[in-house]
Amino acid sequence: MNEEILENVNKRLDDALDRGRRMVENDELPEQVEELKGKAETIIRNHPIKSVAAGLFAGYVLGKILSSDD
């Protein structure tokens, strides 16, 4: 049973690595990143107050998650 679990985990990791490798090797990736960047800039320009609020909220949540209370 443990061997089956390990094989399943190994297969999933291999699949994830293959997907990541294909994504990095994708010739269209820079174009997709630029398109996403343009869309983000448009949203931020159209909704600056909401964008700042979302950024502050995300920073607060990440700070709470990553800070250690020990």
C-alpha positions in Angstrom: 0.0 0.0 0.0 2.8 2.4 0.9 4.5 1.6 -2.4 1.3 2.5 -4.3 1.2 5.9 -2.5 4.8 6.6 -3.3 4.3 5.6 -6.9 1.3 7.9 -7.2 3.1 10.8 -5.6 6.1 10.3 -7.9 3.9 10.1 -10.9 2.1 13.3 -9.9 5.4 15.1 -9.3 6.8 13.9 -12.7 3.6 15.2 -14.4 3.9 18.5 -12.6 7.5 18.9 -13.6 6.7 18.0 -17.2 3.9 20.6 -17.3 6.3 23.2 -15.8 9.0 22.4 -18.2 6.6 22.7 -21.2 5.4 26.0 -19.8 8.9 27.4 -19.6 9.8 26.1 -23.0 6.6 27.6 -24.5 7.5 30.1 -27.2 4.3 32.0 -26.6 4.9 32.5 -22.9 6.5 36.0 -23.3 3.6 37.1 -25.4 1.1 35.7 -22.8 3.0 37.5 -20.0 2.9 40.8 -21.9 -0.8 40.4 -22.6 -1.5 39.7 -18.9 0.6 42.7 -17.9 -1.3 44.9 -20.2 -4.6 43.7 -18.9 -3.5 44.2 -15.3 -2.3 47.8 -16.1 -5.7 48.5 -17.7 -7.6 47.3 -14.7 -5.3 49.3 -12.3 -5.7 52.5 -14.4 -9.5 52.0 -14.5 -9.9 51.2 -10.8 -7.0 52.8 -8.9 -8.6 53.0 -5.5 -9.8 49.4 -5.6 -6.4 48.3 -6.8 -4.6 50.0 -3.9 -7.1 48.5 -1.5 -6.6 45.1 -2.9 -2.8 45.5 -2.7 -3.0 46.6 0.9 -5.3 43.7 1.8 -3.1 41.2 0.0 -0.1 42.5 1.8 -1.8 42.4 5.2 -3.0 38.8 4.6 0.5 37.7 3.4 2.1 39.4 6.4 -0.2 37.6 8.8 0.4 34.3 7.1 4.2 34.6 6.9 4.8 36.2 10.3 5.7 33.9 13.1 4.0 34.4 16.4 6.6 32.2 18.2 
